[in-house]
Amino acid sequence: MELKKRNSVFTELNPFCYLSGDNDYIEVTEWTNGEGFDITISDKSGDRITSMTYGEYKALKKVIKFLNKGE
């Protein structure tokens, strides 16, 4: 067994999402192997957890950018 420390970032959603409540937040935690991260979004519907590699994140950014060009 090994005990590891992982990088994590936390913020409340209020400054970013007008639909969010007072206790809603997002937390991103990097995987120990550095190949991706877990995303936890907590809001009135409960906790949603998504895991993503950096390659998947890169693809997601690209398709969102493509979608925004259509605006």
C-alpha positions in Angstrom: 0.0 0.0 0.0 1.0 3.6 -0.6 -0.5 6.7 0.9 -0.7 9.5 -1.8 -1.8 13.1 -1.8 -3.7 14.4 -4.8 -4.3 17.9 -6.1 -7.8 19.2 -5.8 -9.6 22.4 -6.6 -13.0 23.4 -5.1 -15.3 26.4 -5.8 -18.9 27.3 -5.2 -21.1 27.4 -8.3 -22.9 30.7 -7.5 -20.4 33.0 -9.4 -20.7 30.8 -12.5 -24.3 29.5 -12.7 -27.4 31.5 -12.0 -29.3 28.3 -11.5 -27.1 27.2 -8.6 -28.1 27.3 -4.9 -26.2 28.6 -1.9 -24.5 25.3 -1.1 -23.8 24.1 -4.7 -20.2 23.4 -5.6 -17.8 21.8 -8.1 -14.6 20.0 -7.1 -11.9 18.6 -9.5 -9.4 16.1 -8.2 -6.4 14.9 -10.2 -5.8 11.2 -10.4 -2.8 9.9 -8.6 -1.3 8.6 -11.9 -1.7 12.1 -13.5 -3.6 10.8 -16.5 -7.0 12.4 -15.7 -9.3 13.7 -13.0 -12.6 13.3 -11.2 -15.2 16.0 -11.3 -17.8 16.2 -8.5 -20.7 18.6 -9.0 -23.0 18.9 -6.0 -26.4 20.7 -6.4 -30.1 20.3 -5.5 -30.3 17.2 -7.6 -27.5 15.5 -5.6 -23.9 14.7 -6.4 -22.8 13.9 -9.9 -19.3 12.4 -10.3 -17.6 12.1 -13.7 -14.1 10.8 -14.4 -12.2 12.0 -17.5 -8.8 11.5 -19.0 -6.9 14.5 -20.3 -7.5 13.3 -23.8 -11.2 13.2 -23.2 -11.1 16.7 -21.7 -9.2 17.9 -24.8 -11.9 16.4 -27.1 -14.7 17.9 -24.9 -13.1 21.4 -25.1 -12.8 21.1 -28.9 -16.5 20.0 -29.5 -17.7 22.8 -27.1 -15.7 25.4 -29.0 -17.2 24.0 -32.3 -20.7 24.3 -30.9 -20.1 27.9 -29.8 -19.0 28.9 -33.3 -22.6 28.2 -34.4 -23.9 30.9 -32.2 
